[in-house]
Amino acid sequence: MNRLGELLDDLADDAKLYDVTDLALYGATRQRRTVVTARVVLSVLAVVCLVGGVAIFLPPQQFGSAGPPEGGPGRLDGAPPALVQPLLDTPARGSLAGDAGFASGVLDRIVQEPEAFGLPGDGARLRILFAGDVPGNRRLVLVAGVTSAPRMINLVGPRGAKPGRLELTGWSDVSEPVVKDEWRDTGNRGYVLVFGPAGYDTSVSSGPRYRADGTVEREWTAEPAGYVLRDTAKLPAGLRLRIGRGDDVLYEGPVASAGAARTGNVDPAPLFGRGKPAPRAAEAAADALAYQFGLTGPDVHYVVLWSDDFQVDDPNGGGSGLGQIATVMAVTKDGGGPYTTLATDTNPEPNGRNHPTGGGIGGDPAKALIAMRLPTFSWDEPDTLKVIAPPAAVRFEVRRGDAVLANGTLTNGVGGVELPGPLAAVTVRAYDDHDAVVAEHAFADLVAGAPPADPFEPEIKGW
């Protein structure tokens, strides 16, 4: 996992190449703004495909101060937005939620020195959202200000720490009614915490079944505590959470990357002769899928849907030249599974890139159609729309309704066309040599400045 960790760090450093906002990179519900110099341990797909929430914290068992948060309008007064008021009104969660003495000690520290914490000095405007011991041998307290621009701070110490030993390790904007907080050390030990406002039911699902028709089946079980707190070293495959009332869903999304190491080898030969072997890219993509989804063991095998050489033009130098690219799928016992596309550069220990449109959930590898933009190591978004279709397909069209926007030929089911974006709501349709439709796939480019959607199982936000 050491090499994987280094790759993750490299990917995190260059995530801005995709015009990613802090909100997209560090979680759909949190906008981390920390000044701590820290090692960031992220899942490959969380960085590259932008799946799941990730927080920046100090390395394990180091609790140095992050320095005071910056000020700004609405940080100390005013009424909170209606969207987050129910969250701020929710009683604290965690093993220390009922410890009045501990809570008083935490709030007294903030009231006595509010500038150091970036929160109001009025105790009536402070809310402890979580307080307790968490996996990773830590004690965590989350405190928010009840203001017009609410901020939440993280106070962290060793397990069992008194209020005076807790240190400020980061802060975030409370802009949505669900909090997701995660920390891992370099050995994948740590915690993930997710909760929403009171009055909603919380349920979880793991071990999804990926069917050959490309659908995902899940079973849900109630989470009695009303929030999710898990040890990141023991996360099950495909863990997902739902917060709602009856059929009304407030939030549904992934809890965290499973953090698993791939088992078994990857045959670099692409299926149906689609391209040429690219072993470095294929192995890196398979590692990413295993880490994100926890798909390991004898019931999972990794196949290369397409791979080839890939020209890398890195504006920072280093890995420029002829790299590799591969689209790899984790095929499960039910015939389907997630896939992702990863390009690697020419460095001896390669850096990787992908594009958020290059991943998803696929069915039978012989029948699926994938349409995607290719990764880039530069600042420029690629104009190429790559198509990977069933091997019987010989041509494709890009359509919007009855209008054909572009078309191209396919060799062993693979082709592409130069089609500048942004494209919205188009259909890519593949035909065989008898002009019969063999597959089709909806495609849309990313919206500039917006967080990329999860290409696998999208988040649901009911607000």
N, C-alpha and C positions, 0 to 999 in steps of 0.2 A: 504493500500500500504506500510505501514511501515515494516511489516514482509517481504513482497516481496523485498523491498529495501535491507533488511539485507541479504536475500538469494542471491541477485545479488552481493553484496559485497563479500560474501563468495565464490561464484563461480569465481569472478574475481581474488581473491587471489590465487586460485588453478588452473587457466587456463593453466599454464605451464605444467600440467600433460599430456597434449596432444601434447607436443613439439611444442607449438604455438609460432610463431615469433611475434615481435611487430607489424610487418606489417599486419599480419592476425588479431590480436586482436583489433587493434585500427583503422582499415580501410584499404581498398584495395589501397587507393591512398595516405595514409599518414603514416609516421613512427614516432610516437610521442616519443620524448625523453625529458621528463620534470623532474625537480627535486623538484617540488612543492609537499608538503604533502597535498593531497586533497581527499575529498570523491568522489569516482567514482560511478556514477549512470549509470548502463548499463542495457540493456534489457537482459533477461535470455538467449534468443537465440543468441543474439549478442556475449555473452560470451561463451556459451556452444556450440552452433552450429556455432558461428562465422559468423553471418549474419549482414551486415551493418557496417557503419563506426562510431566509437566512439572516442571522444577526451577527454583528461584529462584537467580539468580546476579547478580553485579555487572554493570554495563554493560560494553561491550567495552573491553578493555585497561585496565580499572581493577581493581586487586587489593588494595584496602584491607581491613583485618581486619574480620571479622564480630563480633569480641568473643568471649569464652570461652563455650562451651556450658554450659547449666545442668547441675547435678549430679543425683543421685537414686539410689535403691537399684539395685544391680546394674550400675551403670555402670563400676565399677572392679574387680569380682571376681565369683566364681561361675562355674558351668558354663553355656555357651550352651544355648539350647533345641535339642532334637534336630533340629527342622525346618531350622535355619540352620547347624548345625555343619558339614555337608559344604561349604557355601559358604565358611565361614571357614577350612576346611582346604585350600581350592583354591589352587594356586600362582598367583602374580600373572600378570595378562595385560598386554598392551601392549608397545610398542616398547622400553621400558626394563625389562621384566620380568627380564632376565638380567643387569642391571647391578648387581652386588653393592655397588659403591662408592656408587652413587646411593641404593640402598635403605638402606644403612647411614646415610647422611647424613640421610635423611628420618626414620628411626626415632630417631636420636640426638637430633634436635630435640625430638621428642615426649617422649622419656624425660627429657630435661633440664628440660622445663617442661610436665608433663602437665596441670596445671590450665588452661593456656591453650588446650588442645586438647580437654579433656573426655574424655581417654582414660587408661588405666592408665599408670603410670610404669615398669612392668615390660615390657621388650622382648619377653619370652616371651609376653605377652598381646596383642601387636600383630600385625596381618596387613595387608600391602599387597595389596589386591585388584586394583588396576590402576595402572600407571605408564607414561606415554608422552605423546608429542605427539599432539594431536588437531586436527581441522579447526577453523578459527577462529583460527589462529595462537596456540594455547594449549598449555600443558603441564598435564596433569591427573594427580593422584595421589589415589587413594581408599584410605584406611586405616581399618580397623575394629578395635574392641576385642573380645577373646575373653572375654566376661563374660556374666553371666546376663541382662542387658538390653543387648545389643550396640548400639553406636553406630558409624556410619561418618561420617568427615569428608571434605570435599573440600578439597584443597590445589591451588591454581591459580596459574599464572604465565605469562609470555610463553613462546612456543616456545623450547626450549633452556635454560630457566631452571635454575639450580642449586638444590639443596634449600633453601639459605638464602634464596632469593628467592621461594619459594612462600608464598602467603598463604591462610589459612583463609577460605573464602567461604561455607561452609554445612555442615550436618550433617543426618543422618537416622537413624531407627531401622532396624536390620537385623531386620525382623520376618518376612520371607519369603525363600525361597532364590533369588530372581532379582532382580538389580539393574538398574534402568533410570535412566539419567542423561542429561539433555539441557540444552543451552544454545544460545540464538540471540541475535544482536544485532538491532537494529531493521531491518536489511537482510536478515534471514533467514539470515545466515551463522553457522555454528556446528557443533555436533556432536550426535549421539545415540549412546549407548553402552548395550548390553544384554548381560548375561551371566548365567550360572547356575553351578552347581557343576561340578567336573570329573567326567568319566565319562559325560557325556551328549553326544549328537550335536546340532548346531545346524544348522538349515536356514532358508532364507528364501524368500518368495514375493512377487512384485509383479505388477502388471498383471492383476488378477483379471477374470474375465468374469462380468458380471451378466446372467443369462438372463431371458427374458420370463416364466418361471414363478416368478420370485422367488428362485431359487437362485444360489449363487455357486460358480464353478469356479476352482480354483487349481492351479498346478504348482509343485513345491518343488524347490529345489536346495540342495546341501550348502554350508555356510559353513566352509571349511577352517580358518580361524583358531580356530573354537570359540566365538567371540563376534561380536557385530555392532557395528561402528563405522562411522558414515556421516557424510558432509558434509550438513548440513541444506539447503544450497543446491542439492543435486543428488539429492534423494530421488525415487525413482520412485513412480508412482501405486500406492496401496494396499499399501505395503510391510508385510509381516507376518513374524513370526519364530516358529519352533517349536523347543523344547528337549525332547528325549526320548530314550528307548531303544527302538528297534524301534517297536512299536505303542503303547507306553506314553508318554503325553505328560506331561511335568512342567509345561510352560508353553507356551501359544500365545496370541499377541495382537499388536496393532498395534505397530510400531516407533515411529512418530512421524507427525505431520501432514506432508503433502507440502509445504505452504507455497506452493502455486501461486496465481497470480492468474487470475481467470476470463477466458476469451476468449469473444467473442460477446455478443449482447444477450439479454435475457430478455423475452419477450412477457408483459406483465402480465395479459393476459386469461386468466382461469382456464378450464381445459378444461371442456367440457360445460355452460358457464354456471354453474359451482359458485361462487357468491358474486359478488363485484365486484372490479375491479382494485385492487390495493394495491401500486403499483410500488416504493415504498421498502422495504417488507418483502420483496417478491419478490427484489429485487436483493441485499439483505443476506443472505437465505437462500442464494441461488445463490453468492455470494462465499464463504460459510462452507463449502459443499460443495466448491468448487474448492480452497480452502485445505486442508481436511482430507484429501481423497481424491486431489487432483492430477488431477481429471478435466477436461481442457481439450482444445481442438482441434476439428477438423471432425467427428469421430465422436461428439461429445457435444453434446446440446442440453438446455437447461433448460426445464421446463414447470411451470406453476402448477397444482397439483392442486386447490387451494381457496385463496381469499383473501377478505378482508372488512375492514370497519372493526373496530377493537378498542378498547374502553374501557380507558383506562389510569388507575389510581388509584395514583400514586406517593407513598408516605408521606414521601418526601424533597422532594415538590413537583416543580418543574421541568417534567417532561414529561407531567404529567397532562392528560387530555382525550381526544379521539378520535384514537387512533393507528391502526396497521394490523397485520394478521397475514396470513401466507402460508405454505402448505405447498408446497414446491418440490422437484422430483425432477430429478436428473441422469440423463437417459435415454441409455444407451450404445448402440452399434451392435448389441448382442445383445438389446436390447429391455427390459432392466431397469436398475436402478441405485439408489443411495442417495437418500433423501429426508430433509428436516428441516423443522421448523415454527419460524418466528421471528416474534415480535411486536416492533414498534418503537413508541417513544413519539412525542410531538409536538415534541420539540426540533428546531431547524433541522438539526442534525447528530444524528440519532436514536440513542438508546441502544436496545439490543435485549435480549430475553429469549426463552428457549424452555423447554420442559419435556422431561426425558429420555424420556418416553413418546412424544414427537412426532417421533421419527426412526426410521429402519429401512432395510431393503433391500426395494425393491418390484419387482414384475414389470411386466407390461403395464399402463400407467396406466388403461386402460379397464376393467380387470378386478379391480384390487386393492381391498382394504378396509383402512382405517386406523381404529384406535380409539385415542384419546389424551386426556390431560388437557391443558387449555390453559395457556399460560404465565401467570405472575403477576408484577406489579411490587411486590406487597406481601408480607407475611409469611404470609398465609393460603393454604393449598393450595386450589385450585379444586375445587368439587363437580361441575362440568360434565364429562361424558364426551362428547367430540366424536366423531362418526362420519362418515367420508368413504367412500362406497361406490360401486360401479358406477352409472352414470347411470340404468340401468333399475330400480334398487332403489327401492321406495316406502316400506318400513318396515324396522325392525330390532328385534331382541330381544337382551337381555343375559342369558345363560343360565349356570347352573352345573348341569351334568348335565341332568336333565329339568326342573329348576325355572327359571321365567322370573323374573328379578329386576327387570327393567325393560324398557320398550319405548318406541318413538317412531316418528315419521314422518320421511320423507326427501323433500327437494325437490331434484331433479336429483342425487340420491344423497347429499345432505348433510343432517345433522340432529344432534341431541344430546339428552341427558337429564340432569337433575340427579340424581346418584347419589353420595352421599358415600362416601369411601373409609375405610379401605383395602379394595380389592378384590383377592382372590387367586384365580387360576385360574378366570377366567370366559371365556366365548366370546361374541363379538359376531357375530350372524348376520343377514344382510340378505336380504330377500325381494322378488321382483317382484310385479306386480299380479295374478299367477296363483298367488301363495303358493309359488312355487318358490324354493328357496335359490339365490341368485346369487353369494354370497361369504360367508366367515366368517373371523374373526381372533381369536386368543387374546390376552387382555389380563390384565395384573396391575399393581397399583399398586406403587410403590417401597416397600421395607421401611424403616420409620422408623429413622434412624441408620445405615443400611447404605450403602456406596458404590453408586450406581446402576450397573447393568450396562451394558455397551456395547450400544446398541440396534442396531448394524449387524452386526458379526461379533463375537460375545461372546468375551471372554477365556476360556481354559481353564486352570484351575489344578488340577494333579493331586496336590495335597497336602491 
